[in-house]
Amino acid sequence: MLFVTKISEIPKLIRFVAILLLIFKMEVNAQPQSSRAEIKVDLEASKGPIEPIWAWFGYDEPNYTYMKDGKKLLTEIAELSPVPVYVRTHSLMVTGNGEAALKWGSTNMYTEDAYGNPLYDWKLVDSIFDTYVQRGLKPLVQIGFMPKALSVKPEPYRHHWKPGYPYSDIITGWAYPPKDYDKWRELVYQWAKHCLERYGKKEVETWYWEVWNEPNGAYWKGSREEFFKLYDYAADGLRKALPTARIGGINVAGTRGKDATEWTRKFIEHCISGSNYATGQVGSPLDAVLFHAKGEPRIVRGVVQMNASPQLQDIEAGMKIAASYPQTKDLPLIVGESDPEGCAACGMATNPQNAYRNGLMYPSYTAATIARIYQLASVYKVNLVGAVNWSFEFENQPWFFGYRDLATNGVDKPILNLFRMLGKMTGNKVEATSSRMYPLKTFVDSSARGLLSDIGVMASKDKYTAGVLVWNYHDNNEPRASQKVSVLIDNIPAGIVKFTHYRIDDEHSNSYEVWKKMGSPRHPSASQISALEKAGQLTSLVQGKKINLKSGKLSYEFDLPHAAVSFLKLDW
């Protein structure tokens, strides 16, 4: 019992009772009956073709492309998708010997002789594009960065950045404008002409081209007008070689910010009605609009807390800008980098908030955000074709060092298995709802921070197959109970289906957990590597089970652990 001995203690008692009531309310809200997820999928309710926006990847270090693990991973990336995958990389025009290093790459495509005459060398860049084309991959060709012989400030040029060093150390002579714009235009022309001769017009016409990277940030050491001039001359050289080439921009950083918004709008307006620096005519070619989007994880009370809101707000801002101009509202829209945060080469040792990268948080976060990106594209009625996942692999680095990569030392991480799931989603998007999926506005405004996790769904249907992607996501990377999920799939156009349940969790499709159970070996044995490679593949809880249906319906219940992802596949 509670006794009040003094009148002055009554306010304290009231506050104490209010706290008890609040705790009681929270516990009631957390009861099992409120946490079960009821998912409904209607295969007849088509929402239009499912654009494979996830089939886009990128990375900083181009020379990893043709190295052992790079080739292996690119082969796997090509195989996970029924449609061509696009690949974007930095530093394709940088001067150097082709040595690979963190945040660095080079092809040495342009140098000059003692008299200032251009010398072209396509050997290294051909090695990169050959690796793509041989696997059916398509380049999103980045025209950048500045060759040493063309830079207005060539020294210092080669940097030796490492995690923990100031990020500004990477900004050297490659980030400056050209000293001769005619030579810059001719370089782009000669490169495009060479690509046509090597790969053929039919192939090169399927590529996208873009100029530079994040010119509103540290990557460009010139003015806005100098960047527009750089773009005009590059586009003129490209179109001289291939009039049908698709070129776009502007790939700003922090798209939702005032500065990035102004850069993007001024760029679009320059391309629509500005004076072309290269030709003197009105406007400049613009065949795609590109911009960047990044989330912001941090450490809160010793726990990694993700934050998808900045990433989605960047994307929403880019869509709003593109939709506001009649000339761009229907153009292909590409999120040139779409990630949980901004430094792929920063590992956990120097950036502990990046601890999400090895395990389940990365795939569950990505599933939850991709679903919202699709929703935003529907809201703003834009032609979204790609969202580039800026992660690849880092050759000859420590195992599971915490880089933002798809594989480590040739072993696939759980994140790659999410893309394998997405690769099975073909045909049309169909109506899919979950009683536990956060509303779009809530997720964009404040990510997934509520008492309950986000149990979301996305579904597709093709002629002889259907897929249902389900995830259990919360921003806080801490232990949470498994959740009950009930799925009802309606209007299945067959009497018998083959049913497969793929899963990413602690026990399935997860090389990282297997590595930890081995004792986190720094130098795994051959047998351990074999076991890790097997654990890195997509595995299932149920494989190809035949089910007789009644009235075209399928009901299925399962437990979904925290941060796990399930993919239910029907074939008939």
Sequence and secondary structure as in RCSB ss.txt:
>XXXX:A:sequence
MLFVTKISEIPKLIRFVAILLLIFKMEVNAQPQSSRAEIKVDLEASKGPIEPIWAWFGYDEPNYTYMKDGKKLLT
EIAELSPVPVYVRTHSLMVTGNGEAALKWGSTNMYTEDAYGNPLYDWKLVDSIFDTYVQRGLKPLVQIGFMPKAL
SVKPEPYRHHWKPGYPYSDIITGWAYPPKDYDKWRELVYQWAKHCLERYGKKEVETWYWEVWNEPNGAYWKGSRE
EFFKLYDYAADGLRKALPTARIGGINVAGTRGKDATEWTRKFIEHCISGSNYATGQVGSPLDAVLFHAKGEPRIV
RGVVQMNASPQLQDIEAGMKIAASYPQTKDLPLIVGESDPEGCAACGMATNPQNAYRNGLMYPSYTAATIARIYQ
LASVYKVNLVGAVNWSFEFENQPWFFGYRDLATNGVDKPILNLFRMLGKMTGNKVEATSSRMYPLKTFVDSSARG
LLSDIGVMASKDKYTAGVLVWNYHDNNEPRASQKVSVLIDNIPAGIVKFTHYRIDDEHSNSYEVWKKMGSPRHPS
ASQISALEKAGQLTSLVQGKKINLKSGKLSYEFDLPHAAVSFLKLDW
>XXXX:A:secstr
     SGGGHHHHHHHHHHHHHHHHHHHHTSHHHH EEEEEEEEEEEEE   TT EEEES GGGTTSHHHHHHHH
HHHHT SS  EEEES TT  S    BTTB     EEE TTS EEE  HHHHHHHHHHHHTT EEEEEE    TTT
BSS SS      TTS GGGG SGGGS BS HHHHHHHHHHHHHHHHHHH HHHHTT EEEE S TTTTT  S HH
HHHHHHHHHHHHHHHH TT EEEEEEESSTTSHHHHHHHHHHHHHHHHSB TTTSSB     EEEEEEE   EEE
TTEEE   HHHHHHHHHHHHHHHTSTTTTTSEEEEEEEESSS TT  TTT GGGGGSSSSHHHHHHHHHHHHHHH
HHHHHT EEEEE EE B  TT  TT   SBSEETTEE HHHHHHHHHTT  SEEEEEEETT   HHHHHHH S S
SS EEEEEEEE SSEEEEEEEEE SB S    EEEEEEEE  S SEEEEEEEEESSSSS HHHHHHHTT  SS  
HHHHHHHHHHTS EEEEEEEEEE BTTBEEEEEEE TT EEEEEEE 
